[in-house]
């Protein structure tokens, strides 16, 4: 038997490893900046459009906007198309393990939260709605503990406490006198925001369950929930439209 051959492995140059690490960090920083600007700009413009639609007056009689479900229907269709494009262009295909019924149940709470939130804009201004929705971590954590049996670190509880204090300080209005009868603290619009927050909490619990048990991706979740939501709203709009048509024909014949 001949002598064993020794194969020399050339170690990676320290300069190349450091350069690769720096490039990766720079790429992550650039991605963070792009995502931050994308969220900020899109959400800012979305708020302007949403408030102008829901609080605008239409027609000769200056009627208020009352088609919150139709607005959410359009949003769900666009969300589904966008998430489908992202999956096709930037993600590798993976088998779907999440049960469809779970998507359907989650879409119901998701729909209720969106419709309640959009309907609230008929009674409160957009900054108030955004302020109310900023409390979303509160019901998500409460329902996560009560239903999902989750445990959160102390820092998250402190963050939620700071959110509550911030909202309370912003909403606080010192009494100017006994004649301020129109100044209210909690009305129908705020009730709708509370319903929306509660449903957001249920949606968060369902999404956490999907991620923990079926490893559902965020884009896959967005696609399926919005597809189910579009289906439910399409059925609802069809039924409501048929009822309105029947009611209009009855009124015409009666007249």
Secondary structure in CASP SS format (residue, H / E / C, confidence):
PFRMAT SS
TARGET T0000
AUTHOR 0000-0000-0000
METHOD secondary structure of the structure
MODEL  1
X C 1.00
X C 1.00
X C 1.00
X C 1.00
X C 1.00
X C 1.00
X C 1.00
X C 1.00
X C 1.00
X C 1.00
X C 1.00
X C 1.00
X C 1.00
X H 1.00
X H 1.00
X H 1.00
X H 1.00
X H 1.00
X H 1.00
X H 1.00
X H 1.00
X H 1.00
X H 1.00
X H 1.00
X H 1.00
X H 1.00
X H 1.00
X H 1.00
X H 1.00
X H 1.00
X H 1.00
X H 1.00
X H 1.00
X H 1.00
X H 1.00
X H 1.00
X H 1.00
X H 1.00
X H 1.00
X H 1.00
X H 1.00
X H 1.00
X H 1.00
X H 1.00
X H 1.00
X H 1.00
X H 1.00
X H 1.00
X H 1.00
X H 1.00
X H 1.00
X H 1.00
X H 1.00
X H 1.00
X C 1.00
X C 1.00
X E 1.00
X E 1.00
X C 1.00
X C 1.00
X C 1.00
X C 1.00
X E 1.00
X E 1.00
X C 1.00
X C 1.00
X C 1.00
X H 1.00
X H 1.00
X H 1.00
X H 1.00
X H 1.00
X H 1.00
X H 1.00
X H 1.00
X H 1.00
X H 1.00
X H 1.00
X H 1.00
X H 1.00
X H 1.00
X H 1.00
X H 1.00
X H 1.00
X H 1.00
X H 1.00
X H 1.00
X H 1.00
X H 1.00
X H 1.00
X C 1.00
X C 1.00
X C 1.00
X C 1.00
X C 1.00
X C 1.00
X C 1.00
X C 1.00
X C 1.00
X H 1.00
X H 1.00
X H 1.00
X H 1.00
X H 1.00
X H 1.00
X H 1.00
X H 1.00
X H 1.00
X H 1.00
X H 1.00
X H 1.00
X H 1.00
X H 1.00
X H 1.00
X H 1.00
X H 1.00
X H 1.00
X H 1.00
X H 1.00
X H 1.00
X C 1.00
X C 1.00
X C 1.00
X C 1.00
X C 1.00
X H 1.00
X H 1.00
X H 1.00
X H 1.00
X H 1.00
X H 1.00
X H 1.00
X H 1.00
X C 1.00
X C 1.00
X H 1.00
X H 1.00
X H 1.00
X H 1.00
X H 1.00
X H 1.00
X H 1.00
X H 1.00
X H 1.00
X H 1.00
X H 1.00
X C 1.00
X C 1.00
X C 1.00
X C 1.00
X C 1.00
X C 1.00
X C 1.00
X H 1.00
X H 1.00
X H 1.00
X H 1.00
X H 1.00
X H 1.00
X H 1.00
X H 1.00
X H 1.00
X H 1.00
X H 1.00
X H 1.00
X H 1.00
X H 1.00
X H 1.00
X H 1.00
X H 1.00
X H 1.00
X C 1.00
X C 1.00
X C 1.00
X C 1.00
X C 1.00
X C 1.00
X C 1.00
X C 1.00
X C 1.00
X C 1.00
X C 1.00
X C 1.00
X C 1.00
X C 1.00
X C 1.00
X C 1.00
X H 1.00
X H 1.00
X H 1.00
X H 1.00
X H 1.00
X H 1.00
X H 1.00
X H 1.00
X H 1.00
X H 1.00
X H 1.00
X H 1.00
X H 1.00
X H 1.00
X H 1.00
X H 1.00
X H 1.00
X H 1.00
X H 1.00
X H 1.00
X H 1.00
X H 1.00
X H 1.00
X H 1.00
X H 1.00
X H 1.00
X H 1.00
X C 1.00
X C 1.00
X C 1.00
X H 1.00
X H 1.00
X H 1.00
X H 1.00
X H 1.00
X H 1.00
X H 1.00
X H 1.00
X H 1.00
X H 1.00
X H 1.00
X H 1.00
X H 1.00
X H 1.00
X H 1.00
X H 1.00
X H 1.00
X H 1.00
X H 1.00
X H 1.00
X H 1.00
X H 1.00
X H 1.00
X H 1.00
X H 1.00
X H 1.00
X H 1.00
X H 1.00
X H 1.00
X H 1.00
X H 1.00
X H 1.00
X H 1.00
X H 1.00
X H 1.00
X H 1.00
X H 1.00
X C 1.00
END
